[in-house]
Amino acid sequence: MSVCPLPGLLICQLVLASVPYKVMESLIRSRIVDHIKKKNLLSPKQYGFISGRSTATQLLKVLDMWTEIMDIGGQVDTVFMDFMKAFDMVPHR
């Protein structure tokens, strides 16, 4: 019996094949992250893919730092870069 509602379509084979792939990806990722944490290889400035270190947490931390600097009369200069367009330029073939 086929799980795919339209037997013979490649998309159904890809969906079924992706489940073991996702499980394996999750296992490998967790092993790599555990190794990085145990060996203390991650900079404290790295955010975005480690639990407890989201990009939102990083933004709050940086805003707090800037506020402290400005409270004591300091100056904060920033440069914002948009890498989104850079990825649009990469040839995907």
DSSP file (Angstrom, degrees, kcal/mol; ACC not computed):
  #  RESIDUE AA STRUCTURE BP1 BP2  ACC     N-H-->O    O-->H-N    N-H-->O    O-->H-N    TCO  KAPPA ALPHA  PHI   PSI    X-CA   Y-CA   Z-CA
    1    1 A M              0   0    0      0, 0.0     2,-0.3     0, 0.0     0, 0.0   0.000 360.0 360.0 360.0 133.1    0.0    0.0    0.0
    2    2 A S        -     0   0    0      1,-0.1     0, 0.0     2,-0.1     0, 0.0  -0.660 360.0-156.7 -89.2 139.0    1.4    3.4   -1.0
    3    3 A V  S    S+     0   0    0     -2,-0.3    -1,-0.1     3,-0.1     3,-0.0   0.737  72.3  92.8 -80.7 -25.0    1.4    6.3    1.5
    4    4 A C  S    S-     0   0    0      1,-0.1    -2,-0.1     5,-0.0     9,-0.0  -0.520  72.2-144.6 -74.5 130.8    1.5    8.8   -1.4
    5    5 A P  S    S+     0   0    0      0, 0.0    -1,-0.1     0, 0.0    -3,-0.0   0.792 100.1  38.7 -66.1 -25.5   -1.9   10.1   -2.5
    6    6 A L  S >  S-     0   0    0      3,-0.1     3,-1.5    -3,-0.0     6,-0.2  -0.771  94.6-144.0-123.0  84.7   -0.7   10.2   -6.1
    7    7 A P  T 3  S+     0   0    0      0, 0.0     3,-0.1     0, 0.0    -5,-0.0  -0.086  78.8  30.6 -53.0 143.0    1.5    7.1   -6.5
    8    8 A G  T 3  S+     0   0    0      1,-0.3     2,-0.3     2,-0.0     3,-0.0   0.273  82.3 130.9  94.7 -11.0    4.6    7.5   -8.7
    9    9 A L    X>  -     0   0    0     -3,-1.5     4,-1.0     1,-0.1     3,-0.6  -0.594  56.1-140.9 -79.1 136.7    5.2   11.1   -8.0
   10   10 A L  H 3> S+     0   0    0     -2,-0.3     4,-2.2     1,-0.2     3,-0.2   0.839  97.8  66.3 -62.0 -35.1    8.8   12.0   -7.1
   11   11 A I  H 3> S+     0   0    0      1,-0.2     4,-2.1     2,-0.2    -1,-0.2   0.862  98.3  52.4 -59.2 -37.2    7.6   14.5   -4.5
   12   12 A C  H <> S+     0   0    0     -3,-0.6     4,-2.2     1,-0.2    -1,-0.2   0.890 108.3  50.6 -66.9 -38.5    6.1   11.7   -2.3
   13   13 A Q  H  X S+     0   0    0     -4,-1.0     4,-2.3     1,-0.2    -2,-0.2   0.889 110.3  50.4 -65.3 -38.5    9.4    9.8   -2.4
   14   14 A L  H  X S+     0   0    0     -4,-2.2     4,-1.6     2,-0.2    -2,-0.2   0.899 109.1  50.6 -67.1 -39.9   11.2   12.9   -1.3
   15   15 A V  H  X S+     0   0    0     -4,-2.1     4,-0.7     2,-0.2    -2,-0.2   0.927 113.6  44.8 -64.0 -44.8    8.9   13.6    1.6
   16   16 A L  H >< S+     0   0    0     -4,-2.2     3,-0.6     1,-0.2    -1,-0.2   0.882 113.8  49.9 -66.8 -37.9    9.2   10.0    2.8
   17   17 A A  H 3X S+     0   0    0     -4,-2.3     4,-1.3     1,-0.2    -1,-0.2   0.768 101.3  64.7 -71.4 -24.8   13.0   10.1    2.4
   18   18 A S  H 3X S+     0   0    0     -4,-1.6     4,-2.8     1,-0.2    -1,-0.2   0.743  88.1  68.3 -74.6 -21.0   13.3   13.3    4.3
   19   19 A V  H <X S+     0   0    0     -4,-0.7     4,-2.1    -3,-0.6    -1,-0.2   0.963 104.3  40.5 -64.3 -51.7   12.1   11.9    7.6
   20   20 A P  H  > S+     0   0    0      0, 0.0     4,-2.6     0, 0.0     5,-0.2   0.891 115.3  54.3 -62.0 -35.9   15.2    9.7    8.1
   21   21 A Y  H  X S+     0   0    0     -4,-1.3     4,-2.8     1,-0.2    -2,-0.2   0.928 108.5  47.6 -61.1 -45.7   17.3   12.6    6.8
   22   22 A K  H  X S+     0   0    0     -4,-2.8     4,-2.3     2,-0.2    -1,-0.2   0.880 112.0  49.9 -65.6 -38.0   15.8   15.0    9.4
   23   23 A V  H  X S+     0   0    0     -4,-2.1     4,-2.2     2,-0.2    -1,-0.2   0.942 113.7  45.4 -64.1 -47.1   16.3   12.5   12.2
   24   24 A M  H  X S+     0   0    0     -4,-2.6     4,-2.6     1,-0.2     5,-0.2   0.904 112.0  52.1 -63.9 -41.6   20.0   11.9   11.2
   25   25 A E  H  X S+     0   0    0     -4,-2.8     4,-2.6    -5,-0.2    -1,-0.2   0.910 109.6  49.7 -60.4 -42.7   20.5   15.7   10.8
   26   26 A S  H  X S+     0   0    0     -4,-2.3     4,-2.4     2,-0.2    -1,-0.2   0.910 111.7  48.0 -63.5 -43.3   19.1   16.3   14.3
   27   27 A L  H  X S+     0   0    0     -4,-2.2     4,-2.0     2,-0.2    -2,-0.2   0.926 114.0  46.0 -63.5 -45.6   21.4   13.6   15.9
   28   28 A I  H  X S+     0   0    0     -4,-2.6     4,-2.4     1,-0.2    -2,-0.2   0.920 112.5  50.6 -65.1 -43.5   24.5   14.9   14.1
   29   29 A R  H  X S+     0   0    0     -4,-2.6     4,-2.9    -5,-0.2     5,-0.2   0.931 109.8  49.4 -60.5 -46.1   23.7   18.5   15.0
   30   30 A S  H  X S+     0   0    0     -4,-2.4     4,-2.3     1,-0.2    -1,-0.2   0.884 111.3  49.9 -64.0 -36.9   23.2   17.7   18.7
   31   31 A R  H  X S+     0   0    0     -4,-2.0     4,-2.2     2,-0.2    -1,-0.2   0.916 112.7  46.8 -65.4 -42.5   26.5   15.8   18.8
   32   32 A I  H  X S+     0   0    0     -4,-2.4     4,-2.6     2,-0.2    -2,-0.2   0.932 113.4  47.8 -65.4 -45.6   28.4   18.6   17.2
   33   33 A V  H  X S+     0   0    0     -4,-2.9     4,-2.4     1,-0.2    -2,-0.2   0.906 111.5  50.9 -63.6 -41.5   26.8   21.2   19.5
   34   34 A D  H  X S+     0   0    0     -4,-2.3     4,-2.8    -5,-0.2    -1,-0.2   0.918 111.4  48.4 -60.3 -43.5   27.6   19.1   22.6
   35   35 A H  H  X S+     0   0    0     -4,-2.2     4,-2.4     2,-0.2    -2,-0.2   0.924 111.1  49.8 -62.4 -45.6   31.2   18.7   21.5
   36   36 A I  H  <>S+     0   0    0     -4,-2.6     5,-2.4     1,-0.2     6,-0.6   0.902 114.1  45.5 -61.3 -41.8   31.6   22.5   20.8
   37   37 A K  H ><5S+     0   0    0     -4,-2.4     3,-1.0     3,-0.2    -2,-0.2   0.929 112.9  49.2 -67.9 -45.4   30.1   23.3   24.3
   38   38 A K  H 3<5S+     0   0    0     -4,-2.8    -2,-0.2     1,-0.3    -1,-0.2   0.888 115.3  43.4 -62.5 -39.8   32.2   20.6   26.1
   39   39 A K  T 3<5S-     0   0    0     -4,-2.4    -1,-0.3    -5,-0.2    -2,-0.2   0.417 107.4-127.2 -87.1   1.8   35.5   21.8   24.5
   40   40 A N  T < 5 +     0   0    0     -3,-1.0    -3,-0.2    -4,-0.3    -4,-0.1   0.893  60.9 144.2  54.5  44.8   34.5   25.5   25.0
   41   41 A L      < +     0   0    0     -5,-2.4     2,-0.5    -6,-0.2    -4,-0.1   0.496  39.2  93.1 -90.4  -5.7   35.1   26.2   21.3
   42   42 A L  S    S-     0   0    0     -6,-0.6     0, 0.0    -5,-0.1     0, 0.0  -0.775  75.9-125.9 -97.6 129.8   32.3   28.7   21.0
   43   43 A S    >   -     0   0    0     -2,-0.5     3,-1.9     1,-0.1    -2,-0.1  -0.418  18.0-126.2 -66.5 143.5   32.9   32.4   21.4
   44   44 A P  T 3  S+     0   0    0      0, 0.0    -1,-0.1     0, 0.0    -2,-0.0   0.642 111.1  62.9 -65.2 -10.9   30.6   34.1   24.0
   45   45 A K  T 3  S+     0   0    0      2,-0.0     2,-0.5     0, 0.0    -2,-0.1   0.430  79.4 105.4 -91.3  -0.2   29.8   36.5   21.2
   46   46 A Q    <   +     0   0    0     -3,-1.9     2,-0.3     2,-0.0     4,-0.1  -0.710  44.9 163.2 -86.9 125.7   28.3   33.8   19.0
   47   47 A Y        +     0   0    0     -2,-0.5     7,-0.2     1,-0.1     8,-0.1  -0.916  35.9  58.9-133.4 160.0   24.5   33.8   18.9
   48   48 A G  S    S+     0   0    0      5,-3.5     7,-0.2     2,-0.3     6,-0.1   0.005 100.9  42.3 117.4 -28.4   21.8   32.3   16.7
   49   49 A F  S    S+     0   0    0      4,-0.2     2,-0.4     5,-0.1     5,-0.1   0.393  90.8  84.3-131.8   3.6   22.0   28.6   16.7
   50   50 A I  B >  S-A   53   0A   0      3,-0.6     3,-2.2    -4,-0.1    -2,-0.3  -0.905  86.1-106.5-107.7 135.1   22.7   27.6   20.3
   51   51 A S  T 3  S+     0   0    0     -2,-0.4    -2,-0.1     1,-0.3    -1,-0.0  -0.341 107.7  23.2 -61.4 137.3   19.8   27.2   22.7
   52   52 A G  T 3  S+     0   0    0     -4,-0.1    -1,-0.3    -2,-0.0     2,-0.1   0.362 110.5  80.9  86.6  -5.0   19.6   30.1   25.1
   53   53 A R  B <   +A   50   0A   0     -3,-2.2    -5,-3.5     4,-0.0    -3,-0.6  -0.492  60.6 161.0-129.8  63.1   21.6   32.3   22.7
   54   54 A S     >  -     0   0    0     -7,-0.2     4,-1.9    -6,-0.1     5,-0.1  -0.293  54.5-110.3 -78.7 167.3   19.0   33.5   20.2
   55   55 A T  H  > S+     0   0    0      1,-0.2     4,-2.2     2,-0.2     5,-0.1   0.809 121.1  57.9 -66.9 -28.6   19.5   36.5   18.0
   56   56 A A  H  > S+     0   0    0      2,-0.2     4,-2.2     1,-0.2    -1,-0.2   0.905 105.2  49.7 -66.4 -40.7   16.8   38.3   20.0
   57   57 A T  H  > S+     0   0    0      1,-0.2     4,-2.2     2,-0.2    -2,-0.2   0.903 110.4  50.8 -62.5 -41.5   18.9   37.7   23.2
   58   58 A Q  H  X S+     0   0    0     -4,-1.9     4,-2.4     1,-0.2    -2,-0.2   0.906 109.0  50.9 -63.7 -41.7   21.9   39.2   21.3
   59   59 A L  H  X S+     0   0    0     -4,-2.2     4,-2.5     1,-0.2    -2,-0.2   0.915 110.6  48.6 -63.1 -43.4   20.0   42.2   20.3
   60   60 A L  H  X S+     0   0    0     -4,-2.2     4,-2.1     1,-0.2    -1,-0.2   0.895 111.5  50.5 -62.8 -39.9   18.8   42.9   23.9
   61   61 A K  H  X S+     0   0    0     -4,-2.2     4,-2.1     2,-0.2    -2,-0.2   0.919 112.1  46.1 -64.5 -44.1   22.4   42.5   25.1
   62   62 A V  H  X S+     0   0    0     -4,-2.4     4,-2.7     2,-0.2    -2,-0.2   0.892 111.7  51.3 -67.9 -39.9   23.8   44.9   22.6
   63   63 A L  H  X S+     0   0    0     -4,-2.5     4,-2.3     2,-0.2    -1,-0.2   0.888 110.0  50.4 -64.0 -37.8   21.0   47.5   23.3
   64   64 A D  H  X S+     0   0    0     -4,-2.1     4,-2.2     2,-0.2    -2,-0.2   0.911 110.8  49.2 -63.7 -43.2   21.7   47.2   27.0
   65   65 A M  H  X S+     0   0    0     -4,-2.1     4,-2.1     2,-0.2    -2,-0.2   0.922 111.9  48.0 -62.2 -45.7   25.4   47.8   26.3
   66   66 A W  H  X S+     0   0    0     -4,-2.7     4,-2.5     1,-0.2    -1,-0.2   0.894 110.1  52.6 -63.1 -40.2   24.7   50.8   24.1
   67   67 A T  H  X S+     0   0    0     -4,-2.3     4,-2.3     1,-0.2    -1,-0.2   0.910 108.3  50.4 -62.8 -42.6   22.3   52.3   26.7
   68   68 A E  H  X S+     0   0    0     -4,-2.2     4,-1.2     2,-0.2    -1,-0.2   0.912 111.2  49.0 -61.6 -42.8   25.0   52.0   29.4
   69   69 A I  H  <>S+     0   0    0     -4,-2.1     5,-2.6     1,-0.2     3,-0.4   0.925 113.5  45.7 -63.1 -44.8   27.5   53.8   27.2
   70   70 A M  H ><5S+     0   0    0     -4,-2.5     3,-1.4     1,-0.2    -1,-0.2   0.831 105.5  61.5 -69.8 -31.1   25.1   56.6   26.4
   71   71 A D  H 3<5S+     0   0    0     -4,-2.3    -1,-0.2     1,-0.3    -2,-0.2   0.818 105.3  47.6 -63.3 -31.2   24.1   56.9   30.1
   72   72 A I  T 3<5S-     0   0    0     -4,-1.2    -1,-0.3    -3,-0.4    -2,-0.2   0.283 128.8 -97.4 -94.8  11.5   27.7   57.8   31.0
   73   73 A G  T < 5S+     0   0    0     -3,-1.4    -3,-0.2     1,-0.2    -2,-0.1   0.572  78.2 140.2  89.8   9.4   27.9   60.3   28.1
   74   74 A G      < -     0   0    0     -5,-2.6     2,-0.4    -6,-0.2    -1,-0.2  -0.152  48.0-118.9 -78.6 178.2   29.6   58.1   25.6
   75   75 A Q        -     0   0    0      2,-0.0     2,-0.5    -2,-0.0    -1,-0.1  -0.941  15.2-155.7-122.0 141.9   28.9   57.8   21.9
   76   76 A V        -     0   0    0     -2,-0.4     2,-0.4     2,-0.0   -10,-0.0  -0.975   8.8-172.7-119.8 121.4   27.8   54.8   20.0
   77   77 A D        -     0   0    0     -2,-0.5     2,-0.3     2,-0.0    -2,-0.0  -0.934   9.8-174.2-110.4 135.6   28.5   54.5   16.3
   78   78 A T        -     0   0    0     -2,-0.4     2,-0.4     2,-0.0    -2,-0.0  -0.933  18.2-157.8-130.4 153.7   27.0   51.6   14.3
   79   79 A V        -     0   0    0     -2,-0.3     2,-0.5     2,-0.0    -2,-0.0  -0.996  13.0-159.0-127.8 124.3   27.3   50.3   10.8
   80   80 A F        -     0   0    0     -2,-0.4     2,-0.4     2,-0.0    -2,-0.0  -0.897   7.2-168.5-106.4 130.8   24.4   48.2    9.5
   81   81 A M        -     0   0    0     -2,-0.5     2,-0.8     2,-0.0    -2,-0.0  -0.966  13.3-148.9-121.7 134.9   25.0   45.8    6.6
   82   82 A D        +     0   0    0     -2,-0.4     4,-0.3     1,-0.1     3,-0.3  -0.875  18.6 173.2-104.2 104.5   22.3   44.0    4.6
   83   83 A F     >  +     0   0    0     -2,-0.8     4,-1.6     1,-0.2     5,-0.2   0.509  60.0  91.2 -87.0  -5.1   23.7   40.7    3.4
   84   84 A M  H  > S+     0   0    0      1,-0.2     4,-1.1     2,-0.2     3,-0.3   0.918  87.7  46.6 -57.4 -46.7   20.3   39.6    2.0
   85   85 A K  H  > S+     0   0    0     -3,-0.3     4,-1.0     1,-0.2    -1,-0.2   0.823 105.0  61.8 -67.1 -30.9   21.0   41.0   -1.4
   86   86 A A  H >4 S+     0   0    0     -4,-0.3     3,-0.5     1,-0.2     4,-0.5   0.897 104.2  48.4 -61.8 -39.2   24.4   39.4   -1.4
   87   87 A F  H >< S+     0   0    0     -4,-1.6     3,-0.6    -3,-0.3    -1,-0.2   0.777 104.3  60.2 -73.0 -25.3   22.8   36.0   -1.2
   88   88 A D  H 3< S+     0   0    0     -4,-1.1    -1,-0.2     1,-0.2    -2,-0.2   0.772 101.4  55.8 -68.4 -24.6   20.4   36.9   -4.0
   89   89 A M  T << S+     0   0    0     -4,-1.0    -1,-0.2    -3,-0.5    -2,-0.2   0.634  81.0 105.6 -84.2 -14.5   23.5   37.4   -6.3
   90   90 A V  S <  S-     0   0    0     -3,-0.6     2,-0.3    -4,-0.5    -3,-0.0  -0.504  77.2-121.3 -70.2 126.8   24.9   33.9   -5.8
   91   91 A P        -     0   0    0      0, 0.0    -1,-0.1     0, 0.0    -2,-0.1  -0.526  19.4-159.9 -69.4 132.4   24.4   31.7   -8.8
   92   92 A H              0   0    0     -2,-0.3    -2,-0.1     1,-0.2    -3,-0.0   0.129 360.0 360.0-101.3  19.7   22.3   28.7   -7.8
   93   93 A R              0   0    0      0, 0.0    -1,-0.2     0, 0.0     0, 0.0   0.393 360.0 360.0-114.2 360.0   23.3   26.5  -10.8
